[in-house]
Amino acid sequence: MTFLDTSSNRWSDRILFSPKEVSELTGVPLTGIYELCYSGQLQAFKIGKRWRIHREGLYNYLKHQLDTAIII
């Protein structure tokens, strides 16, 4: 089981996610996800007018955040 697995397996076989799905998955507000996409902090790309976030890009972003977090 990985961090993208859920009890319903809703995201288990997905390669790309919409910002809304990433927001639901992480609990980060949708506006925050869009800010991360626009700034390049979260690897994302556009297909037409719609943002898509690759599974590995999301994993790398979250891993980086955990690795650089200050734990008290």
C-alpha positions as YAML, in Angstrom:
chain: A
units: angstrom
residues:
- id: 1
  name: MET
  ca: [0.00, 0.00, 0.00]
- id: 2
  name: THR
  ca: [1.33, 3.45, -0.94]
- id: 3
  name: PHE
  ca: [0.33, 6.93, 0.09]
- id: 4
  name: LEU
  ca: [-1.93, 7.22, -2.97]
- id: 5
  name: ASP
  ca: [-3.87, 4.09, -2.09]
- id: 6
  name: THR
  ca: [-7.19, 4.50, -0.36]
- id: 7
  name: SER
  ca: [-9.58, 1.97, 1.09]
- id: 8
  name: SER
  ca: [-11.79, 2.39, -1.99]
- id: 9
  name: ASN
  ca: [-8.76, 2.19, -4.35]
- id: 10
  name: ARG
  ca: [-10.16, 5.27, -6.06]
- id: 11
  name: TRP
  ca: [-6.74, 6.59, -7.09]
- id: 12
  name: SER
  ca: [-4.69, 3.39, -7.18]
- id: 13
  name: ASP
  ca: [-4.59, 2.96, -10.95]
- id: 14
  name: ARG
  ca: [-4.37, 6.64, -11.92]
- id: 15
  name: ILE
  ca: [-1.35, 8.25, -13.59]
- id: 16
  name: LEU
  ca: [-2.68, 11.81, -13.85]
- id: 17
  name: PHE
  ca: [-4.74, 13.81, -11.41]
- id: 18
  name: SER
  ca: [-6.73, 17.01, -11.71]
- id: 19
  name: PRO
  ca: [-6.04, 19.78, -9.19]
- id: 20
  name: LYS
  ca: [-9.42, 19.03, -7.59]
- id: 21
  name: GLU
  ca: [-8.46, 15.37, -7.07]
- id: 22
  name: VAL
  ca: [-5.10, 16.37, -5.58]
- id: 23
  name: SER
  ca: [-6.93, 18.78, -3.29]
- id: 24
  name: GLU
  ca: [-9.25, 15.98, -2.13]
- id: 25
  name: LEU
  ca: [-6.35, 13.56, -1.72]
- id: 26
  name: THR
  ca: [-4.11, 15.91, 0.28]
- id: 27
  name: GLY
  ca: [-6.61, 18.13, 2.08]
- id: 28
  name: VAL
  ca: [-4.93, 21.24, 0.63]
- id: 29
  name: PRO
  ca: [-7.40, 23.87, -0.61]
- id: 30
  name: LEU
  ca: [-7.89, 23.92, -4.39]
- id: 31
  name: THR
  ca: [-6.51, 27.46, -4.62]
- id: 32
  name: GLY
  ca: [-3.34, 26.26, -2.93]
- id: 33
  name: ILE
  ca: [-2.94, 23.44, -5.46]
- id: 34
  name: TYR
  ca: [-3.32, 25.91, -8.34]
- id: 35
  name: GLU
  ca: [-0.72, 28.21, -6.75]
- id: 36
  name: LEU
  ca: [1.72, 25.28, -6.53]
- id: 37
  name: CYS
  ca: [1.08, 24.46, -10.20]
- id: 38
  name: TYR
  ca: [1.54, 28.06, -11.39]
- id: 39
  name: SER
  ca: [4.72, 28.54, -9.36]
- id: 40
  name: GLY
  ca: [6.26, 25.30, -10.59]
- id: 41
  name: GLN
  ca: [6.66, 23.89, -7.08]
- id: 42
  name: LEU
  ca: [4.35, 21.04, -8.06]
- id: 43
  name: GLN
  ca: [5.19, 19.46, -11.39]
- id: 44
  name: ALA
  ca: [2.09, 19.98, -13.49]
- id: 45
  name: PHE
  ca: [1.25, 20.62, -17.10]
- id: 46
  name: LYS
  ca: [-1.70, 21.75, -19.13]
- id: 47
  name: ILE
  ca: [-3.71, 19.72, -21.59]
- id: 48
  name: GLY
  ca: [-5.63, 22.43, -23.38]
- id: 49
  name: LYS
  ca: [-6.85, 24.70, -20.59]
- id: 50
  name: ARG
  ca: [-6.81, 22.06, -17.87]
- id: 51
  name: TRP
  ca: [-4.00, 21.35, -15.42]
- id: 52
  name: ARG
  ca: [-2.88, 17.78, -14.87]
- id: 53
  name: ILE
  ca: [-0.53, 16.55, -12.18]
- id: 54
  name: HIS
  ca: [1.51, 13.40, -12.72]
- id: 55
  name: ARG
  ca: [1.52, 10.83, -9.92]
- id: 56
  name: GLU
  ca: [5.33, 10.88, -9.66]
- id: 57
  name: GLY
  ca: [5.41, 14.70, -9.55]
- id: 58
  name: LEU
  ca: [2.96, 14.68, -6.65]
- id: 59
  name: TYR
  ca: [4.98, 12.02, -4.86]
- id: 60
  name: ASN
  ca: [8.23, 13.98, -5.36]
- id: 61
  name: TYR
  ca: [6.66, 17.19, -4.07]
- id: 62
  name: LEU
  ca: [5.27, 15.51, -0.96]
- id: 63
  name: LYS
  ca: [8.53, 13.68, -0.31]
- id: 64
  name: HIS
  ca: [10.49, 16.93, -0.61]
- id: 65
  name: GLN
  ca: [8.12, 18.64, 1.82]
- id: 66
  name: LEU
  ca: [8.54, 15.83, 4.34]
- id: 67
  name: ASP
  ca: [12.32, 15.75, 3.92]
- id: 68
  name: THR
  ca: [12.68, 19.50, 4.49]
- id: 69
  name: ALA
  ca: [10.13, 19.82, 7.29]
- id: 70
  name: ILE
  ca: [11.42, 20.78, 10.70]
- id: 71
  name: ILE
  ca: [10.30, 18.21, 13.21]
- id: 72
  name: ILE
  ca: [10.23, 19.29, 16.82]
...
